[in-house]
Amino acid sequence: MLVSRQWSGKTLADHRADNHAWVRQLLAVTVDLDQADSHQAVDQSASRYAWELARPDDSDVSPLGHRLLRTVSERIQFRARLDEGRRRITELSATGAGEEGP
């Protein structure tokens, strides 16, 4: 088996940096999160959005417990919708509904 540096000339760190750059471009990140100073000004003209890490003292960030409960609730709702869809498909295939006859 060939390792990536033998066919691409890139190390694992190079691949990670490429992936990080791709994600930042996809998200339209205007601040380099690895090197950003917390007081660094963001150039709003470069992109529609500027992403930054939330600080615990940000007034528009819910407490951690609330965010975790919201995420758990969203996951439970998603799972319930998924299970309901699977149940409907099973019922349709068991009753033969939706199948065309001869």
N, C-alpha and C positions, 0 to 999 in steps of 0.2 A: 504494500500500500504506500502511495506517495503522500507525504505531508504537503500542506499547501505551499510552503515556501519553495519546494522543489519545482512546482509547476507555475506558480504565480510570482515568485520572488518576494512575497510578503510574509511577514511574521504574523503570529497570532495578534500581537499588539496592533499591527497595521490594519488587520481585518476589523478589530474592535473599533479602532478610530474611524475607519470607513463607515461602519454600521452606525456609530454615534453621529457622524456628520450627516448620514442619510436621514436618520430619525429627526435630527434638528431641522434639516431642510424641509422635511415633510410637515413638521409642526410649525414651521416658520419661526423658529427660535431666533431671537435677535441678540440674546445675551449668552455668552459662553459660560455655562454653569460651572465648569471646572475651574475657571480663572476669574469669575466675576467677583467684584467687590460689592458688598451690600449697599454701598452708597453710589455705585456707578450709574450714570445716567443712561437711559435706554433711548436709542435713536428710533423714534416712532415712525419716521418716514421710510425706514428700510423694510418694514413688514407691517401687516395688519395687526398682528398680535405680538406681545412680548411675554415670554414665559419666565417665571422666576420661582424659586422655592418659597413656600409659605413659611413665615416665621410664627412662632407661638403667640406673639403679641399682636398679630394682624387682627384688626377688628372684624374683617369680613370672613374669617376662617372659623368654622364651627369647632367646638372642643373635640378632641380626639375620640372620646367615647361616643359622641353624636355621629361623627363621620363613620366610625366602625359599625354602629347599629344601623345606619342608613345603608351601608354597603351590604350588610348581612340581610337586611330587609329586601333590597333590590335583588339579591341572589335568590332568596326564597321565592319571590314573585316570579322571577325568570324561570326557576325550576318548576314552579306550579304550572306556568303557561306551557312549558315544554312537555311536562307529563300529560297535561290536558290534550295537547296536540297529538301525542303518541296514542293516548287512549282513544281519541276519535278515529285515528287511522286504523287502529286495531278493530274498533267496532265496525267501521266501514268494510274492512276486508273480511270480517267474520260474517257479516250479513250479506255480503255480495253487492252492497250498494255502490253505485258508481261504475260497476262493470257493465259492459255492453253485452247484451244477449245476442244469440244467432239470428 
